[in-house]
Amino acid sequence: MEEKRLKNLRKIRVPLAAAVLLCFVSAGASLGAERLLCGWKTSAVETKLREIDRLVSEKYIGETDSGSVADYAAVGYVTGLGDKWSSYIPADQYEAYRMSSEGTGCGIGVSVTSTADTVRISIVYDDSPAAQAGIVKGDYILGAEGLTVEKDGANAVISAIRGEEGTDVSVTIRTAAGETKTLAMKRATVTQKMAWGEMLSGGTGYIRIENFHTGVSGQFRNVLDTLTGEGMTSLVIDVRHNGGGKVKEMSEILDPLLPEGTIMTLREKDGHETVYSSDADTIDLPVLIDDQSISAAEFFAAALQEYERATLVGTHTTGKGRAQRTYALSDGSAVNLSVEEYFTPKGKSLADTGIAPDIETALTDEQTANFYFLGTDGDPQLQRALSEVQSLKN
């Protein structure tokens, strides 16, 4: 698609009335003074933790690890909010979390699906150490760095593969043909493979969006341009098993798919709203969704559905109606808090309700477990979407 068709996304900040702003300035000043006096915003939390800390100090006969205690206290605090989307991120996990949300990672450049005793490669990133070593989708990881999945478990092996950029790592794999080999690679910072596609029969393009992390909109545009250049006449977009990501990235992908109008509204605790809108051309398309289409993936599908630009095929989505923001803490850990509510173009919240597909088509448990390895012919939901494409053409 030509660049002129990818028109600029408009991001509008909607201010509160001046009187309300003044109220918040005044309240903010008084709250700041309160923090200086008592140190806590929630006195019940302070009282309980201080009492426990005093009792441990005076009575507990075991050894204590203050860092571990602080981590568990933080987990308990966030869990106590009763919001399943907010979370605490320990310091030793925060950098990997941050890199992932930015569309990068440090390792050999693969995504995997795992059970307690298997690790199978579902995605190989372009130009990654894994790709250069000849690893392909469907290969099994048997072990790494002297650990094995059979003896030490999947999580231990996955952790062993991660590490600092430029360091050596040894990984043992089993190919689809049953060949076992050990490969030596150097860990590298790699860009995630977040959007890819192919031309199917009858001029139908297929684009898979894995997540909405930083950079996915650029990858989507590249795939869309390639398919358009190959003569694509219809398109299926797949956001199943998509865990969401950044609203801005989602909105930039939607821009060429929607008519002029609102894409999404985000409302903060103080009432401020951020409105994302589109002014682009449109095409008709089916969109695949499932119960693991979460957050931005749900609103991506909802916007297309509400503008009647897409037929949704699959199963009911999760129902995540809040946006999170990550705040780094002084010790290197972080807290991921729900700070905004999502609303669809028609002002609907999807919290705890999600989206019902236009065409309900389910996978079996076995098909769901092997989602990334079904292939076009073995995927009932994709086949149903392709049937819908044909009906739209007729």
BALOBA-1460 file (C-alpha; in Angstrom, 3 decimals):
// residues 394
<rec num="1" residu="m" x="0.000" y="0.000" z="0.000"/>
<rec num="2" residu="e" x="1.359" y="3.422" z="-0.897"/>
<rec num="3" residu="e" x="2.545" y="5.594" z="1.939"/>
<rec num="4" residu="k" x="-0.018" y="8.293" z="1.148"/>
<rec num="5" residu="r" x="-2.749" y="5.824" z="2.102"/>
<rec num="6" residu="l" x="-1.256" y="5.421" z="5.577"/>
<rec num="7" residu="k" x="-2.433" y="8.768" z="6.843"/>
<rec num="8" residu="n" x="-1.270" y="10.295" z="10.085"/>
<rec num="9" residu="l" x="-2.869" y="9.099" z="13.277"/>
<rec num="10" residu="r" x="-4.432" y="11.873" z="15.296"/>
<rec num="11" residu="k" x="-3.961" y="11.690" z="19.063"/>
<rec num="12" residu="i" x="-6.176" y="14.180" z="20.910"/>
<rec num="13" residu="r" x="-5.819" y="15.124" z="24.560"/>
<rec num="14" residu="v" x="-9.206" y="16.090" z="26.044"/>
<rec num="15" residu="p" x="-8.716" y="18.415" z="29.063"/>
<rec num="16" residu="l" x="-10.983" y="18.713" z="32.088"/>
<rec num="17" residu="a" x="-12.778" y="21.934" z="32.888"/>
<rec num="18" residu="a" x="-10.609" y="24.552" z="34.562"/>
<rec num="19" residu="a" x="-12.556" y="24.373" z="37.805"/>
<rec num="20" residu="v" x="-11.859" y="20.649" z="38.099"/>
<rec num="21" residu="l" x="-8.185" y="21.171" z="37.336"/>
<rec num="22" residu="l" x="-7.966" y="23.692" z="40.131"/>
<rec num="23" residu="c" x="-9.565" y="21.242" z="42.534"/>
<rec num="24" residu="f" x="-6.940" y="18.621" z="41.667"/>
<rec num="25" residu="v" x="-4.071" y="21.104" z="42.077"/>
<rec num="26" residu="s" x="-5.343" y="21.960" z="45.539"/>
<rec num="27" residu="a" x="-5.881" y="18.315" z="46.491"/>
<rec num="28" residu="g" x="-2.464" y="17.374" z="45.183"/>
<rec num="29" residu="a" x="-0.797" y="19.927" z="47.426"/>
<rec num="30" residu="s" x="-2.538" y="18.652" z="50.540"/>
<rec num="31" residu="l" x="-1.790" y="15.021" z="49.707"/>
<rec num="32" residu="g" x="1.868" y="15.859" z="49.286"/>
<rec num="33" residu="a" x="1.956" y="17.319" z="52.778"/>
<rec num="34" residu="e" x="0.246" y="14.213" z="54.131"/>
<rec num="35" residu="r" x="2.916" y="11.994" z="52.611"/>
<rec num="36" residu="l" x="5.615" y="14.032" z="54.302"/>
<rec num="37" residu="l" x="3.906" y="13.660" z="57.661"/>
<rec num="38" residu="c" x="2.972" y="9.994" z="57.714"/>
<rec num="39" residu="g" x="4.846" y="8.454" z="54.772"/>
<rec num="40" residu="w" x="1.887" y="6.330" z="53.678"/>
<rec num="41" residu="k" x="-1.190" y="6.977" z="51.587"/>
<rec num="42" residu="t" x="-2.983" y="3.982" z="53.108"/>
<rec num="43" residu="s" x="-2.726" y="3.967" z="56.898"/>
<rec num="44" residu="a" x="-4.182" y="0.449" z="57.272"/>
<rec num="45" residu="v" x="-1.348" y="-0.963" z="55.151"/>
<rec num="46" residu="e" x="1.275" y="0.979" z="57.089"/>
<rec num="47" residu="t" x="-0.088" y="-0.105" z="60.469"/>
<rec num="48" residu="k" x="-0.262" y="-3.787" z="59.607"/>
<rec num="49" residu="l" x="3.175" y="-3.986" z="57.981"/>
<rec num="50" residu="r" x="4.843" y="-2.031" z="60.770"/>
<rec num="51" residu="e" x="3.317" y="-4.354" z="63.361"/>
<rec num="52" residu="i" x="4.451" y="-7.473" z="61.494"/>
<rec num="53" residu="d" x="7.920" y="-6.019" z="60.953"/>
<rec num="54" residu="r" x="8.246" y="-5.219" z="64.681"/>
<rec num="55" residu="l" x="7.105" y="-8.711" z="65.702"/>
<rec num="56" residu="v" x="9.539" y="-10.368" z="63.285"/>
<rec num="57" residu="s" x="12.358" y="-8.199" z="64.561"/>
<rec num="58" residu="e" x="11.571" y="-8.960" z="68.207"/>
<rec num="59" residu="k" x="10.268" y="-12.545" z="68.146"/>
<rec num="60" residu="y" x="11.098" y="-14.457" z="64.952"/>
<rec num="61" residu="i" x="13.881" y="-17.026" z="65.504"/>
<rec num="62" residu="g" x="14.693" y="-17.743" z="61.840"/>
<rec num="63" residu="e" x="16.913" y="-15.926" z="59.358"/>
<rec num="64" residu="t" x="15.296" y="-13.219" z="57.238"/>
<rec num="65" residu="d" x="16.065" y="-12.009" z="53.725"/>
<rec num="66" residu="s" x="14.809" y="-8.422" z="53.621"/>
<rec num="67" residu="g" x="14.811" y="-8.353" z="49.809"/>
<rec num="68" residu="s" x="12.667" y="-11.469" z="49.592"/>
<rec num="69" residu="v" x="10.302" y="-10.168" z="52.278"/>
<rec num="70" residu="a" x="9.944" y="-6.868" z="50.395"/>
<rec num="71" residu="d" x="9.183" y="-8.683" z="47.134"/>
<rec num="72" residu="y" x="6.484" y="-10.840" z="48.725"/>
<rec num="73" residu="a" x="4.996" y="-7.805" z="50.494"/>
<rec num="74" residu="a" x="4.820" y="-5.985" z="47.154"/>
<rec num="75" residu="v" x="3.162" y="-8.978" z="45.498"/>
<rec num="76" residu="g" x="0.615" y="-9.105" z="48.311"/>
<rec num="77" residu="y" x="-0.140" y="-5.387" z="48.056"/>
<rec num="78" residu="v" x="-0.769" y="-5.489" z="44.316"/>
<rec num="79" residu="t" x="-2.722" y="-8.749" z="44.564"/>
<rec num="80" residu="g" x="-4.855" y="-7.151" z="47.270"/>
<rec num="81" residu="l" x="-6.040" y="-4.535" z="44.783"/>
<rec num="82" residu="g" x="-8.264" y="-7.226" z="43.321"/>
<rec num="83" residu="d" x="-7.230" y="-6.300" z="39.774"/>
<rec num="84" residu="k" x="-5.949" y="-9.318" z="37.854"/>
<rec num="85" residu="w" x="-4.246" y="-7.085" z="35.279"/>
<rec num="86" residu="s" x="-1.990" y="-5.202" z="37.731"/>
<rec num="87" residu="s" x="1.241" y="-6.915" z="38.759"/>
<rec num="88" residu="y" x="4.552" y="-6.583" z="40.556"/>
<rec num="89" residu="i" x="7.773" y="-7.219" z="38.609"/>
<rec num="90" residu="p" x="10.879" y="-8.232" z="40.633"/>
<rec num="91" residu="a" x="14.116" y="-6.425" z="39.875"/>
<rec num="92" residu="d" x="15.746" y="-9.473" z="38.263"/>
<rec num="93" residu="q" x="12.862" y="-9.737" z="35.758"/>
<rec num="94" residu="y" x="12.213" y="-6.099" z="34.955"/>
<rec num="95" residu="e" x="14.807" y="-5.610" z="32.205"/>
<rec num="96" residu="a" x="13.544" y="-8.615" z="30.233"/>
<rec num="97" residu="y" x="9.980" y="-7.371" z="30.709"/>
<rec num="98" residu="r" x="10.915" y="-3.884" z="29.522"/>
<rec num="99" residu="m" x="12.745" y="-5.162" z="26.460"/>
<rec num="100" residu="s" x="9.848" y="-7.429" z="25.516"/>
<rec num="101" residu="s" x="7.340" y="-4.553" z="25.614"/>
<rec num="102" residu="e" x="9.703" y="-2.569" z="23.394"/>
<rec num="103" residu="g" x="9.691" y="-5.357" z="20.807"/>
<rec num="104" residu="t" x="13.188" y="-6.668" z="21.560"/>
<rec num="105" residu="g" x="14.870" y="-9.347" z="23.654"/>
<rec num="106" residu="c" x="18.286" y="-10.810" z="24.408"/>
<rec num="107" residu="g" x="18.860" y="-14.479" z="23.696"/>
<rec num="108" residu="i" x="18.869" y="-16.677" z="20.588"/>
<rec num="109" residu="g" x="15.773" y="-15.113" z="19.014"/>
<rec num="110" residu="v" x="12.888" y="-17.554" z="19.348"/>
<rec num="111" residu="s" x="9.463" y="-17.810" z="20.934"/>
<rec num="112" residu="v" x="8.442" y="-21.152" z="22.396"/>
<rec num="113" residu="t" x="5.431" y="-23.055" z="23.646"/>
<rec num="114" residu="s" x="6.124" y="-25.225" z="26.651"/>
<rec num="115" residu="t" x="4.656" y="-27.776" z="29.009"/>
<rec num="116" residu="a" x="6.291" y="-29.214" z="32.112"/>
<rec num="117" residu="d" x="8.410" y="-31.565" z="29.993"/>
<rec num="118" residu="t" x="8.544" y="-30.102" z="26.458"/>
<rec num="119" residu="v" x="9.797" y="-26.895" z="24.849"/>
<rec num="120" residu="r" x="8.868" y="-26.395" z="21.196"/>
<rec num="121" residu="i" x="9.866" y="-23.479" z="18.990"/>
<rec num="122" residu="s" x="6.838" y="-21.573" z="17.683"/>
<rec num="123" residu="i" x="8.541" y="-18.525" z="16.108"/>
<rec num="124" residu="v" x="12.076" y="-17.927" z="14.864"/>
<rec num="125" residu="y" x="12.961" y="-14.223" z="14.621"/>
<rec num="126" residu="d" x="14.474" y="-12.932" z="11.395"/>
<rec num="127" residu="d" x="18.294" y="-12.591" z="11.342"/>
<rec num="128" residu="s" x="18.565" y="-14.038" z="14.860"/>
<rec num="129" residu="p" x="21.276" y="-16.397" z="16.163"/>
<rec num="130" residu="a" x="18.705" y="-19.209" z="15.992"/>
<rec num="131" residu="a" x="17.861" y="-18.462" z="12.360"/>
<rec num="132" residu="q" x="21.542" y="-18.315" z="11.447"/>
<rec num="133" residu="a" x="22.119" y="-21.662" z="13.181"/>
<rec num="134" residu="g" x="19.375" y="-23.302" z="11.118"/>
<rec num="135" residu="i" x="16.758" y="-23.659" z="13.860"/>
<rec num="136" residu="v" x="13.215" y="-23.694" z="12.449"/>
<rec num="137" residu="k" x="9.669" y="-23.557" z="13.738"/>
<rec num="138" residu="g" x="8.604" y="-26.929" z="15.145"/>
<rec num="139" residu="d" x="12.038" y="-27.936" z="16.471"/>
<rec num="140" residu="y" x="12.124" y="-29.114" z="20.086"/>
<rec num="141" residu="i" x="14.610" y="-27.722" z="22.611"/>
<rec num="142" residu="l" x="15.955" y="-30.634" z="24.682"/>
<rec num="143" residu="g" x="18.445" y="-28.741" z="26.823"/>
<rec num="144" residu="a" x="20.843" y="-25.836" z="27.243"/>
<rec num="145" residu="e" x="24.026" y="-25.100" z="29.151"/>
<rec num="146" residu="g" x="24.220" y="-28.574" z="30.665"/>
<rec num="147" residu="l" x="20.563" y="-28.616" z="31.743"/>
<rec num="148" residu="t" x="17.898" y="-30.814" z="30.183"/>
<rec num="149" residu="v" x="14.135" y="-30.398" z="29.941"/>
<rec num="150" residu="e" x="13.657" y="-34.010" z="31.043"/>
<rec num="151" residu="k" x="15.758" y="-33.683" z="34.209"/>
<rec num="152" residu="d" x="15.619" y="-29.977" z="35.120"/>
<rec num="153" residu="g" x="12.297" y="-28.873" z="33.636"/>
<rec num="154" residu="a" x="11.231" y="-26.513" z="30.877"/>
<rec num="155" residu="n" x="11.502" y="-23.297" z="32.891"/>
<rec num="156" residu="a" x="15.092" y="-23.985" z="33.950"/>
<rec num="157" residu="v" x="16.178" y="-24.618" z="30.369"/>
<rec num="158" residu="i" x="14.396" y="-21.539" z="29.042"/>
<rec num="159" residu="s" x="16.070" y="-19.419" z="31.734"/>
<rec num="160" residu="a" x="19.466" y="-20.895" z="30.851"/>
<rec num="161" residu="i" x="19.100" y="-19.748" z="27.232"/>
<rec num="162" residu="r" x="18.622" y="-16.134" z="28.284"/>
<rec num="163" residu="g" x="21.660" y="-14.058" z="29.121"/>
<rec num="164" residu="e" x="23.812" y="-11.066" z="28.291"/>
<rec num="165" residu="e" x="24.430" y="-9.947" z="24.745"/>
<rec num="166" residu="g" x="27.572" y="-11.409" z="23.178"/>
<rec num="167" residu="t" x="27.891" y="-14.359" z="25.573"/>
<rec num="168" residu="d" x="28.056" y="-17.967" z="24.387"/>
<rec num="169" residu="v" x="25.202" y="-20.422" z="24.792"/>
<rec num="170" residu="s" x="24.923" y="-24.106" z="23.868"/>
<rec num="171" residu="v" x="21.462" y="-25.447" z="22.954"/>
<rec num="172" residu="t" x="20.468" y="-29.025" z="22.121"/>
<rec num="173" residu="i" x="17.507" y="-29.466" z="19.771"/>
<rec num="174" residu="r" x="15.576" y="-32.257" z="18.081"/>
<rec num="175" residu="t" x="14.356" y="-31.564" z="14.570"/>
<rec num="176" residu="a" x="11.056" y="-32.674" z="13.025"/>
<rec num="177" residu="a" x="13.011" y="-35.447" z="11.304"/>
<rec num="178" residu="g" x="14.167" y="-36.744" z="14.702"/>
<rec num="179" residu="e" x="17.792" y="-35.577" z="14.408"/>
<rec num="180" residu="t" x="19.378" y="-34.403" z="17.663"/>
<rec num="181" residu="k" x="22.134" y="-31.807" z="17.534"/>
<rec num="182" residu="t" x="23.847" y="-29.363" z="19.845"/>
<rec num="183" residu="l" x="24.360" y="-25.842" z="18.494"/>
<rec num="184" residu="a" x="26.758" y="-23.185" z="19.783"/>
<rec num="185" residu="m" x="25.497" y="-19.609" z="19.447"/>
<rec num="186" residu="k" x="26.180" y="-16.144" z="20.781"/>
<rec num="187" residu="r" x="23.332" y="-14.400" z="22.514"/>
<rec num="188" residu="a" x="22.210" y="-11.201" z="20.807"/>
<rec num="189" residu="t" x="19.664" y="-8.440" z="21.170"/>
<rec num="190" residu="v" x="17.026" y="-9.246" z="18.572"/>
<rec num="191" residu="t" x="13.831" y="-7.677" z="17.262"/>
<rec num="192" residu="q" x="10.721" y="-9.723" z="17.866"/>
<rec num="193" residu="k" x="8.824" y="-11.123" z="14.905"/>
<rec num="194" residu="m" x="5.455" y="-9.551" z="15.677"/>
<rec num="195" residu="a" x="3.653" y="-9.425" z="12.313"/>
<rec num="196" residu="w" x="4.102" y="-11.640" z="9.277"/>
<rec num="197" residu="g" x="2.016" y="-12.975" z="6.454"/>
<rec num="198" residu="e" x="1.670" y="-14.912" z="3.245"/>
<rec num="199" residu="m" x="-0.437" y="-15.072" z="0.125"/>
<rec num="200" residu="l" x="-2.976" y="-17.873" z="0.204"/>
<rec num="201" residu="s" x="-5.004" y="-19.177" z="-2.723"/>
<rec num="202" residu="g" x="-7.369" y="-16.964" z="-4.701"/>
<rec num="203" residu="g" x="-5.502" y="-13.736" z="-4.045"/>
<rec num="204" residu="t" x="-6.274" y="-13.833" z="-0.303"/>
<rec num="205" residu="g" x="-3.600" y="-12.399" z="1.949"/>
<rec num="206" residu="y" x="-3.088" y="-13.608" z="5.513"/>
<rec num="207" residu="i" x="-1.431" y="-11.469" z="8.211"/>
<rec num="208" residu="r" x="-0.683" y="-12.753" z="11.692"/>
<rec num="209" residu="i" x="-0.269" y="-10.139" z="14.478"/>
<rec num="210" residu="e" x="1.443" y="-11.778" z="17.456"/>
<rec num="211" residu="n" x="1.292" y="-8.757" z="19.777"/>
<rec num="212" residu="f" x="1.124" y="-4.962" z="19.731"/>
<rec num="213" residu="h" x="4.587" y="-4.204" z="21.102"/>
<rec num="214" residu="t" x="6.727" y="-1.333" z="19.867"/>
<rec num="215" residu="g" x="7.493" y="-1.660" z="16.161"/>
<rec num="216" residu="v" x="4.653" y="-3.998" z="15.179"/>
<rec num="217" residu="s" x="2.893" y="-1.320" z="13.118"/>
<rec num="218" residu="g" x="5.964" y="-0.978" z="10.912"/>
<rec num="219" residu="q" x="6.180" y="-4.744" z="10.441"/>
<rec num="220" residu="f" x="2.463" y="-4.842" z="9.594"/>
<rec num="221" residu="r" x="2.833" y="-2.113" z="6.965"/>
<rec num="222" residu="n" x="5.739" y="-3.944" z="5.359"/>
<rec num="223" residu="v" x="3.734" y="-7.173" z="5.113"/>
<rec num="224" residu="l" x="0.659" y="-5.319" z="3.838"/>
<rec num="225" residu="d" x="2.721" y="-3.540" z="1.170"/>
<rec num="226" residu="t" x="4.292" y="-6.838" z="0.077"/>
<rec num="227" residu="l" x="0.952" y="-8.612" z="-0.227"/>
<rec num="228" residu="t" x="-0.580" y="-5.652" z="-2.050"/>
<rec num="229" residu="g" x="2.328" y="-5.720" z="-4.501"/>
<rec num="230" residu="e" x="1.673" y="-9.411" z="-5.103"/>
<rec num="231" residu="g" x="-1.894" y="-8.656" z="-6.178"/>
<rec num="232" residu="m" x="-3.822" y="-9.297" z="-2.972"/>
<rec num="233" residu="t" x="-7.583" y="-8.907" z="-3.466"/>
<rec num="234" residu="s" x="-8.782" y="-9.872" z="0.046"/>
<rec num="235" residu="l" x="-7.256" y="-10.152" z="3.492"/>
<rec num="236" residu="v" x="-7.583" y="-12.182" z="6.700"/>
<rec num="237" residu="i" x="-6.029" y="-10.760" z="9.890"/>
<rec num="238" residu="d" x="-5.265" y="-13.109" z="12.779"/>
<rec num="239" residu="v" x="-5.087" y="-11.745" z="16.359"/>
<rec num="240" residu="r" x="-5.698" y="-15.044" z="18.158"/>
<rec num="241" residu="h" x="-3.341" y="-15.708" z="21.097"/>
<rec num="242" residu="n" x="-2.432" y="-11.998" z="20.957"/>
<rec num="243" residu="g" x="-1.764" y="-10.714" z="24.474"/>
<rec num="244" residu="g" x="-2.096" y="-7.031" z="23.569"/>
<rec num="245" residu="g" x="0.493" y="-4.293" z="23.912"/>
<rec num="246" residu="k" x="0.637" y="-0.603" z="23.092"/>
<rec num="247" residu="v" x="-2.523" y="1.221" z="22.059"/>
<rec num="248" residu="k" x="-0.574" y="3.559" z="19.779"/>
<rec num="249" residu="e" x="0.780" y="0.619" z="17.780"/>
<rec num="250" residu="m" x="-2.693" y="-0.908" z="17.510"/>
<rec num="251" residu="s" x="-4.161" y="2.407" z="16.353"/>
<rec num="252" residu="e" x="-1.519" y="2.877" z="13.669"/>
<rec num="253" residu="i" x="-2.347" y="-0.557" z="12.255"/>
<rec num="254" residu="l" x="-6.072" y="0.211" z="12.303"/>
<rec num="255" residu="d" x="-5.655" y="3.584" z="10.589"/>
<rec num="256" residu="p" x="-5.629" y="2.242" z="6.994"/>
<rec num="257" residu="l" x="-8.417" y="-0.219" z="7.783"/>
<rec num="258" residu="l" x="-11.038" y="2.177" z="9.196"/>
<rec num="259" residu="p" x="-13.004" y="5.165" z="7.899"/>
<rec num="260" residu="e" x="-12.592" y="8.563" z="9.526"/>
<rec num="261" residu="g" x="-13.621" y="8.467" z="13.163"/>
<rec num="262" residu="t" x="-12.703" y="7.381" z="16.679"/>
<rec num="263" residu="i" x="-10.613" y="4.238" z="17.130"/>
<rec num="264" residu="m" x="-10.488" y="4.145" z="20.926"/>
<rec num="265" residu="t" x="-10.865" y="6.326" z="24.003"/>
<rec num="266" residu="l" x="-8.747" y="5.880" z="27.143"/>
<rec num="267" residu="r" x="-9.969" y="7.496" z="30.380"/>
<rec num="268" residu="e" x="-7.693" y="8.064" z="33.381"/>
<rec num="269" residu="k" x="-8.610" y="8.188" z="37.069"/>
<rec num="270" residu="d" x="-8.800" y="12.001" z="37.049"/>
<rec num="271" residu="g" x="-11.165" y="11.991" z="34.063"/>
<rec num="272" residu="h" x="-8.690" y="13.010" z="31.382"/>
<rec num="273" residu="e" x="-9.270" y="11.251" z="28.080"/>
<rec num="274" residu="t" x="-6.970" y="10.343" z="25.221"/>
<rec num="275" residu="v" x="-8.788" y="9.751" z="21.945"/>
<rec num="276" residu="y" x="-7.200" y="7.885" z="19.048"/>
<rec num="277" residu="s" x="-8.787" y="8.447" z="15.648"/>
<rec num="278" residu="s" x="-8.391" y="7.481" z="12.006"/>
<rec num="279" residu="d" x="-8.845" y="9.215" z="8.665"/>
<rec num="280" residu="a" x="-7.738" y="6.418" z="6.334"/>
<rec num="281" residu="d" x="-9.225" y="4.396" z="3.475"/>
<rec num="282" residu="t" x="-10.823" y="1.014" z="4.177"/>
<rec num="283" residu="i" x="-11.036" y="-2.554" z="2.979"/>
<rec num="284" residu="d" x="-13.374" y="-5.393" z="4.000"/>
<rec num="285" residu="l" x="-11.791" y="-8.344" z="5.802"/>
<rec num="286" residu="p" x="-12.408" y="-11.210" z="8.231"/>
<rec num="287" residu="v" x="-10.552" y="-11.076" z="11.563"/>
<rec num="288" residu="l" x="-9.734" y="-14.166" z="13.651"/>
<rec num="289" residu="i" x="-10.141" y="-13.888" z="17.454"/>
<rec num="290" residu="d" x="-10.163" y="-16.308" z="20.404"/>
<rec num="291" residu="d" x="-10.258" y="-16.461" z="24.199"/>
<rec num="292" residu="q" x="-6.585" y="-15.491" z="24.290"/>
<rec num="293" residu="s" x="-7.153" y="-12.291" z="22.296"/>
<rec num="294" residu="i" x="-6.520" y="-9.817" z="25.112"/>
<rec num="295" residu="s" x="-6.477" y="-6.067" z="25.674"/>
<rec num="296" residu="a" x="-5.382" y="-4.169" z="22.538"/>
<rec num="297" residu="a" x="-6.155" y="-7.255" z="20.435"/>
<rec num="298" residu="e" x="-9.778" y="-7.137" z="21.605"/>
<rec num="299" residu="f" x="-10.175" y="-3.453" z="20.844"/>
<rec num="300" residu="f" x="-8.527" y="-3.938" z="17.470"/>
<rec num="301" residu="a" x="-11.273" y="-6.420" z="16.605"/>
<rec num="302" residu="a" x="-14.001" y="-4.351" z="18.290"/>
<rec num="303" residu="a" x="-13.187" y="-1.230" z="16.270"/>
<rec num="304" residu="l" x="-13.373" y="-3.143" z="13.003"/>
<rec num="305" residu="q" x="-16.612" y="-4.799" z="14.084"/>
<rec num="306" residu="e" x="-18.314" y="-1.588" z="15.210"/>
<rec num="307" residu="y" x="-17.443" y="0.164" z="11.953"/>
<rec num="308" residu="e" x="-18.751" y="-2.918" z="10.115"/>
<rec num="309" residu="r" x="-15.413" y="-3.311" z="8.344"/>
<rec num="310" residu="a" x="-14.752" y="-6.906" z="9.394"/>
<rec num="311" residu="t" x="-16.402" y="-10.209" z="10.183"/>
<rec num="312" residu="l" x="-15.070" y="-11.692" z="13.419"/>
<rec num="313" residu="v" x="-14.454" y="-15.443" z="13.303"/>
<rec num="314" residu="g" x="-13.426" y="-17.643" z="16.248"/>
<rec num="315" residu="t" x="-14.404" y="-17.631" z="19.917"/>
<rec num="316" residu="h" x="-15.279" y="-15.079" z="22.601"/>
<rec num="317" residu="t" x="-12.387" y="-12.853" z="23.732"/>
<rec num="318" residu="t" x="-11.067" y="-12.390" z="27.279"/>
<rec num="319" residu="g" x="-12.673" y="-9.101" z="28.325"/>
<rec num="320" residu="k" x="-9.789" y="-6.883" z="29.457"/>
<rec num="321" residu="g" x="-11.039" y="-3.317" z="29.724"/>
<rec num="322" residu="r" x="-8.098" y="-1.575" z="31.366"/>
<rec num="323" residu="a" x="-4.750" y="-0.257" z="30.169"/>
<rec num="324" residu="q" x="-1.641" y="-0.648" z="32.320"/>
<rec num="325" residu="r" x="1.382" y="1.563" z="32.802"/>
<rec num="326" residu="t" x="4.675" y="0.354" z="34.268"/>
<rec num="327" residu="y" x="6.427" y="2.354" z="36.993"/>
<rec num="328" residu="a" x="10.036" y="1.588" z="37.954"/>
<rec num="329" residu="l" x="10.761" y="1.499" z="41.695"/>
<rec num="330" residu="s" x="13.926" y="2.638" z="43.465"/>
<rec num="331" residu="d" x="15.382" y="-0.863" z="43.911"/>
<rec num="332" residu="g" x="15.108" y="-1.787" z="40.208"/>
<rec num="333" residu="s" x="11.783" y="-3.586" z="40.505"/>
<rec num="334" residu="a" x="8.563" y="-2.216" z="39.013"/>
<rec num="335" residu="v" x="4.815" y="-2.209" z="39.371"/>
<rec num="336" residu="n" x="2.454" y="-2.561" z="36.428"/>
<rec num="337" residu="l" x="-0.789" y="-0.756" z="37.326"/>
<rec num="338" residu="s" x="-4.150" y="-0.393" z="35.611"/>
<rec num="339" residu="v" x="-4.397" y="3.370" z="35.123"/>
<rec num="340" residu="e" x="-6.834" y="3.817" z="32.221"/>
<rec num="341" residu="e" x="-10.138" y="2.371" z="31.084"/>
<rec num="342" residu="y" x="-10.608" y="1.374" z="27.436"/>
<rec num="343" residu="f" x="-13.706" y="2.342" z="25.454"/>
<rec num="344" residu="t" x="-14.579" y="1.242" z="21.924"/>
<rec num="345" residu="p" x="-15.525" y="3.713" z="19.157"/>
<rec num="346" residu="k" x="-19.149" y="3.504" z="20.341"/>
<rec num="347" residu="g" x="-18.150" y="4.141" z="23.965"/>
<rec num="348" residu="k" x="-18.492" y="0.531" z="25.125"/>
<rec num="349" residu="s" x="-16.275" y="-1.003" z="27.808"/>
<rec num="350" residu="l" x="-15.220" y="-4.596" z="27.208"/>
<rec num="351" residu="a" x="-14.250" y="-5.206" z="30.843"/>
<rec num="352" residu="d" x="-15.281" y="-8.718" z="31.873"/>
<rec num="353" residu="t" x="-17.481" y="-9.019" z="28.759"/>
<rec num="354" residu="g" x="-15.113" y="-9.192" z="25.788"/>
<rec num="355" residu="i" x="-16.329" y="-9.540" z="22.215"/>
<rec num="356" residu="a" x="-18.514" y="-12.234" z="20.742"/>
<rec num="357" residu="p" x="-17.494" y="-13.311" z="17.236"/>
<rec num="358" residu="d" x="-19.876" y="-12.908" z="14.323"/>
<rec num="359" residu="i" x="-19.141" y="-16.513" z="13.399"/>
<rec num="360" residu="e" x="-18.464" y="-18.887" z="16.302"/>
<rec num="361" residu="t" x="-15.852" y="-21.505" z="15.420"/>
<rec num="362" residu="a" x="-13.950" y="-23.348" z="18.146"/>
<rec num="363" residu="l" x="-10.769" y="-25.401" z="18.200"/>
<rec num="364" residu="t" x="-10.505" y="-28.698" z="20.047"/>
<rec num="365" residu="d" x="-8.257" y="-28.862" z="23.113"/>
<rec num="366" residu="e" x="-5.618" y="-30.651" z="21.050"/>
<rec num="367" residu="q" x="-5.797" y="-28.050" z="18.296"/>
<rec num="368" residu="t" x="-5.497" y="-25.246" z="20.856"/>
<rec num="369" residu="a" x="-2.404" y="-26.892" z="22.389"/>
<rec num="370" residu="n" x="-0.840" y="-27.083" z="18.911"/>
<rec num="371" residu="f" x="-2.108" y="-23.698" z="17.732"/>
<rec num="372" residu="y" x="1.181" y="-22.523" z="16.214"/>
<rec num="373" residu="f" x="1.666" y="-25.756" z="14.284"/>
<rec num="374" residu="l" x="-1.779" y="-26.338" z="12.729"/>
<rec num="375" residu="g" x="-1.008" y="-25.000" z="9.257"/>
<rec num="376" residu="t" x="-3.612" y="-23.514" z="6.925"/>
<rec num="377" residu="d" x="-5.400" y="-26.766" z="6.110"/>
<rec num="378" residu="g" x="-5.479" y="-27.994" z="9.720"/>
<rec num="379" residu="d" x="-6.890" y="-24.782" z="11.225"/>
<rec num="380" residu="p" x="-10.735" y="-24.852" z="11.327"/>
<rec num="381" residu="q" x="-11.009" y="-21.192" z="12.317"/>
<rec num="382" residu="l" x="-8.790" y="-20.024" z="9.474"/>
<rec num="383" residu="q" x="-10.673" y="-22.245" z="7.048"/>
<rec num="384" residu="r" x="-13.962" y="-20.693" z="8.195"/>
<rec num="385" residu="a" x="-12.512" y="-17.213" z="7.688"/>
<rec num="386" residu="l" x="-11.410" y="-18.144" z="4.166"/>
<rec num="387" residu="s" x="-14.945" y="-19.335" z="3.448"/>
<rec num="388" residu="e" x="-16.204" y="-15.949" z="4.604"/>
<rec num="389" residu="v" x="-13.754" y="-14.261" z="2.220"/>
<rec num="390" residu="q" x="-15.260" y="-16.190" z="-0.657"/>
<rec num="391" residu="s" x="-18.773" y="-15.152" z="0.362"/>
<rec num="392" residu="l" x="-17.680" y="-11.497" z="0.463"/>
<rec num="393" residu="k" x="-16.286" y="-11.800" z="-3.056"/>
<rec num="394" residu="n" x="-19.450" y="-13.383" z="-4.456"/>
